Amino acid sequence: MTQNKTVSIEEIRANFPALTRVYNGFPVAYFDGPGGTQVSRVVVERMTDYLFNHNANTHWAYPTSNETDAILAYSRQAMADFLNASADEIAFGQNMTSLTFHLARALGRNFTSDDEIIVTELDHHANVDTWRSLEIERGVKIRVVPMDLESGTLEFAELENLLNRQTRLLAIGAASNAIGTISDVRRACRLAKENGTISFVDAVHYAAHNLIDVQDFGCDFLSCSAYKFYGPHIGVLYGRKELLEKIDFPKLKPAPDYAPERAETGTQSHESIAGAGACVDFLASLSTGETRREKLQNTFTAFHSRKKDLFKNLWKGLSEISGVTIYGQNPDSPRTPTIAFTVKDFPAQSVSEKLAERGVFTSHGDFYASTVVEKFGLQSQGLVRAGIACYTTGEEVERLVEGVQNCCGRKR
């Protein structure tokens, strides 16, 4: 393995034109990454190049069609390297939700009212309601792994109790997009495999912060979205090839019947697929290494160290402000650098509006993880969410803390 060299924060930030934006006289600090990161220049250039110079449909005998085929194949391989999979195990789609609905309908064709699916209280509803749809369509029974309110983690003992001979699928998130909890998906997938149950992992929030290894996870399926890790709005589905080849996917008769294209529907957003490959290349370019996968490993190792330091400062700063309540595990627990909090007597939207006036952009509400917010009794107030991205600086963290302090008043 070569000695790793990663680029500086200044070099990273130079790749993002959005970071030059000024609002109300303040340089914008983007803490909305958990809802979608900013896009690097190389991604947009790759997408533009495709549309200007290679735009065509696939599998025809002329140059731009052949070029399109090659570009899509390249991006499948790039995403395979990102997930430690094979290129023929990577399907693209409009977004993670659409891909998961599609997979649910396909698997559901063989499910009956005697079958059960396990979901969790901690997950984004794209990984809950997609599977709950089979309650109506196939009469499948849905079982739910509860969230421990105090720790913000899943009750794994209950997962073991719920698994039985009727359990056909376990759907679990790798990390909570609301409060940042990282769940032990390796353990979950192992339990599912031992039970003869299919495992599906939602890694949309996880993917921006930890390099995914589907072989290590031991999952049958995994989904993520490129726009959460500096790419375009497109969803990605990993599926074990033997499953992709035998599942009865809803498809048009003339459409390809081989993996992974049999899991895709219609003409894809070719420019977005090109951009997805570009965002993997961008992340790999931030470090050295012998292979793209090794470069990615080095990049994410460097990201983790720097983000953790920033997140500890953010957690400490917010926790010292009177009236602020932070939800989820502490910075030394298995979690992403995503903080969810409330400010006493202020709706989350109001807090975000006040922060935006100072050029600090945060998310507010339930982030489609509405069960988590309901468990905390915050349906009316909502949560304020701020995420550390690869381009976040210490000065931006200080501005966020100062902004919340101005909303709230003095320190504790």
TORGU-857400 format. One record per residue (C-alpha): residue in three letters; x, y negated, z. Coordinates in steps of 0.02 Angstrom, whole numbers, plus 32768, in hexadecimal, padded with zeros to 4 digits. Example, Ala and Ser with C-alpha at 12.3 -4.5 7.8 and 13.67 -1.06 7.14 Angstrom:
residues 2
Ala826780E18186Ser82AC80358165
//
This chain:
residues 412
Met800080008000Thr80447F557FD1Gln805A7ECB8050Asn7FBB7E658053Lys7FB87DAC802EThr7F137D4E803CVal7EEF7C9F8001Ser7ECF7C0C8074Ile7E257BC380A2Glu7E4E7B2C8035Glu7E6D7B9D7F9FIle7DCD7BFC7FC2Arg7D657B5E7FCDAla7DAC7B1D7F29Asn7D4C7BA97ED2Phe7CA27B657F07Pro7C657AC67EAEAla7BCF7ABC7F24Leu7C447A8F7FB3Thr7C6179E37F68Arg7BAB79B27F85Val7B87791E7FF7Tyr7ADF7903804DAsn7AB2786980B4Gly7B6A783980ACPhe7BA278DF80F6Pro7BFF796A809BVal7B8879FE809AAla7BB17A8F810ETyr7B577B2B80CFPhe7B257B9C8160Asp7A977BE880FAGly7B037C7880B9Pro7A967D018107Gly7A0D7CC78093Gly7A827CB57FFEThr7B367C7B7FEDGln7B7C7BF97F77Val7BBF7C3A7ED1Ser7C757C377E9DArg7CA77BE17DFCVal7CE87C807DAAVal7C3D7CD27DBDVal7BE57C457D61Glu7C6C7C437CDBArg7C587CFF7CBEMet7B9B7CEC7CB1Thr7BA97C587C3BAsp7C277CB27BCFTyr7BB07D457BBFLeu7B1D7CD97B8BPhe7B827C6F7B11Asn7BED7CF67AC1His7BA87DA67ADDAsn7AEB7D967AF7Ala7A937E307AAFAsn7A2D7EC77ADFThr7A837F6D7B00His7AB4800A7AA2Trp7AAF7FC979EFAla7B337FD27967Tyr7B6F7F1F795APro7BF67EBF79B8Thr7B957E587A37Ser7B2E7EF17A69Asn7BCD7F567A7EGlu7C187EC87AE3Thr7B7E7EC37B51Asp7B8D7F7E7B71Ala7C447F667BA2Ile7C1E7ED47C16Leu7B947F367C6FAla7C067FCD7C80Tyr7C8F7F5F7CC7Ser7C197F167D4AArg7BDA7FC37D7BGln7C8D7FF77D9AAla7CB37F587DFBMet7C1C7F737E6AAla7C4B802A7E7DAsp7CF57FF37EBDPhe7C9D7F7B7F34Leu7C35800A7F7DAsn7CB380997F67Ala7C3F80F37EEFSer7C40812A7E39Ala7C0780B87DACAsp7B7B81317D7EGlu7B34811C7E2EIle7B1880607E1DAla7A6F801D7DE2Phe7A437F657DCFGly799B7F0F7DE3Gln79467E697DFFAsn79647E6F7EBAMet79747EE87F4AThr78BA7EE37F6ESer78897F127EBCLeu79097F9E7EB7Thr78CD7FE37F5EPhe78167FDF7F29His7848803A7E8ALeu78A880BE7EEBAla781980D17F68Arg779C80F17EDDAla7811816E7E8CLeu783081D07F2BGly777A81BE7F5FArg774182247EC9Asn777882BE7F2BPhe773E82847FD7Thr769982BB8026Ser7632828E80BFAsp769483118121Asp773682B08107Glu7783822A8174Ile77F681948157Ile785A813E81DFVal7875808281DCThr78B3800B8265Glu787A7F6E82BFLeu79217F1A829FAsp791A7F1881E2His78EE7E9B815CHis78407EC8811CAla78887EF08071Asn78C27F8F80C8Val78207FA78128Asp77897F7380C0Thr77D07FC58023Trp77C6806C807CArg7724804280D6Ser76D48031802ALeu76D980EF8022Glu765F80F480B4Ile75DC80B2803CGlu761881057F9CArg764381B37FDFGly75FE81BA8091Val76AE81CA80D8Lys76C181AF8193Ile7736812381C8Arg779B81368268Val77F880A282B4Val789D809A8312Pro788880108395Met78FF7F8283B7Asp79407F688467Leu790D7EB5848CGlu799A7E8D8505Ser7A2A7EC98499Gly79DE7EAF83EDThr7A137F5F83BALeu79B67FF98380Glu7985808083FCPhe79E3811083ACAla79A2818E8429Glu78F4816E83E3Leu793481898332Glu796E82368364Asn78C3825983B0Leu7867821F8314Leu78C7828C8299Asn786B832F8277Arg784383AC81ECGln77C88333819DThr784382A18191Arg7867828480D9Leu78C381DF80E2Leu791D816E815FAla792A80B6812FIle79A480528199Gly79FE7FAC818BAla7ABA7FA2819CAla7AAB7EF581ECSer7A1B7E888224Asn7A077DEF81B6Ala79AE7D988247Ile7A207DB182DDGly7ABD7E008293Thr7ABA7EAA82EBIle7B207F2E8291Ser7ACF7FD982A3Asp7B2A807F82A4Val7AF380B881F7Arg7B77814181F4Arg7B2381928289Ala7A7681768240Cys7AA481C18197Arg7AF8825581EBLeu7A5C82778252Ala79F2826981B5Lys7A6282E08153Glu7A5F836081E0Asn79A2835681DBGly7997836A811DThr795882B6810FIle798382378088Ser79DB819A80CAPhe79C580EB8083Val7A33805C80C2Asp7A0A7FA480ACAla7AB57F5280A6Val7A7F7EA88063His7AB67E4680FDTyr7B487EB98126Ala7B9B7EAD807BAla7BDA7DFB808DHis7C3A7E22812CAsn7C767ED78128Leu7CB37F3B8094Ile7C377FC88074Asp7C6D807C8061Val7BDA80E9802FGln7C4481858042Asp7C6D815780F5Phe7BB881288119Gly7B7E81CF80D3Cys7AE1817F808EAsp7A7981BC7FFBPhe7A45810E7FC4Leu7A81805E7FECSer7A487FB47FB1Cys7A997F087FB0Ser7A877E617F57Ala7B147E057EFFTyr7AD47D597F2FLys7AFE7D7F7FE5Phe7BB77D927FB9Tyr7BD97CFF7F46Gly7B867D437EA9Pro7AE57D2C7E46His7A347D5C7E74Ile7A337E167E4BGly7A157EB47EAEVal7A837F4F7EB2Leu7A4F80017EDBTyr7ACB808C7F00Gly7A86813C7EF3Arg7ADE81E37EF9Lys7AEA821C7E45Glu7A9582C47E62Leu7A00826A7EADLeu79F881E47E26Glu79F5826E7DA4Lys796682D37DEFIle78F182517E3BAsp785582347DD4Phe786A81797DB7Pro77DA811D7D65Lys782180F67CB9Leu77F380DE7C03Lys7803817B7B99Pro788581357B1FAla78EF80E87BAAPro799681397BDAAsp798181D57C43Tyr7A3081DD7C8BAla7A7981957D2BPro7A7D810A7D57Glu7A1580B77CCEArg797F81287CEFAla796D80CB7D94Glu796080237D3AThr78C97FDA7CE2Gly78C37F727C45Thr79457EF87C07Gln79B57EC07C93Ser79FB7E147CBAHis7A9E7E367C60Glu7AE97D8F7C91Ser7AC67DB37D49Ile7B157E5F7D3BAla7BAE7E0C7CEEGly7BAE7D937D81Ala7BA27E227DFEGly7C427E6D7DB8Ala7C927DC27DBECys7C6A7DA77E75Val7CBE7E4D7EA0Asp7D567E167E3CPhe7D547D6F7E96Leu7D587DC27F41Ala7DE37E377F08Ser7E487DA37EC5Leu7E577D5B7F75Ser7ED37DE27FAAThr7F5C7E4F7F63Gly7F577F0C7F4FGlu7F767F9D7ED9Thr7EBF7FB47EA7Arg7E217F4B7EA8Arg7DE07FB07F3BGlu7E807F927F9ELys7E797ED87F78Leu7DC57ED57FB4Gln7DF67F2E8054Asn7E7D7EAD8076Thr7E087E1D8050Phe7D837E5A80C7Thr7E037E7B814FAla7E3C7DC68142Phe7D887D88813BHis7D5B7DE881D8Ser7DE87D9F823FArg7DC97CEB820CLys7D0B7CF58216Lys7D127D4382C2Asp7D7A7CB38307Leu7D037C3382BCPhe7C6C7C9182FCLys7CB07C9983ADAsn7CC47BDC83AALeu7C147BC68368Trp7BCB7C3B83EALys7C2A7BE68477Gly7BFA7B38843DLeu7B407B5E842DSer7B397BC284CFGlu7B797B29852FIle7AE77ABB84F5Ser7A557AAD856DGly79B27AE8851FVal7A037B5B849EThr79DC7C1584A3Ile7A447C8D8439Tyr79FC7D348402Gly7A5D7DD383DFGln7B017E1E8418Asn7B9A7DBD844EPro7C2B7D9D83D6Asp7C907E348411Ser7C037EAE83E7Pro7BEA7F03833EArg7B987E7582E1Thr7BA87DFD824EPro7BD87D468266Thr7B227D12825BIle7AD57CB682EEAla7A1C7CA48313Phe79E27C288395Thr79567BB983D2Val79587B0A841ALys78DD7AEF84A9Asp78427A8B8477Phe78777A8283C0Pro782F7AEE8334Ala78B97B4082CFGln78887ADE8234Ser789A7A3A8292Val79497A6A82CBSer797C7A978219Glu793779F381D9Lys799B79908259Leu7A3979F08230Ala7A1D79D68176Glu7A1C791A8193Arg7AD3792F81C7Gly7AFD799B812FVal7AF37A3E8191Phe7A857ABC8135Thr7A397B4A819CSer79A97BC38185His790D7BCA81F1Gly78777C3D820AAsp78717CFB820DPhe78DC7D208172Tyr78647DAF8142Ala789B7E0981E0Ser77F77DD8822FThr77ED7E6B82A7Val788D7E3082FCVal78467D818312Glu77A17DC78352Lys77FD7E3383D2Phe78507D978416Gly77A77D3E841BLeu77E17CB683A4Gln775D7CC1831BSer772E7C09832BGln77DA7BC28352Gly78477C2F82E3Leu79037C4282E9Val798D7BD182AAArg7A117C38824FAla7AC37C088223Gly7B407C7981CDIle7BFC7C6F81B9Ala7C337C878104Cys7CDE7C9880B5Tyr7CE07BDC8093Thr7CAB7BA38143Thr7D277B3481A0Gly7D457B0E8258Glu7D127A59823AGlu7C6A7A9481F5Val7C4E7AFF8290Glu7C707A6782FCArg7BF37A018297Leu7B6E7A8582AFVal7B887A8B836BGlu7B8779CD8376Gly7AE879C7830EVal7A8E7A408381Gln7ACD79E08419Asn7A83794183D1Cys79DC799B83BDCys79E079DD846DGly7A3E796584DAArg7ACD7985854FLys7B337A218572Arg7B037A9885FC
//
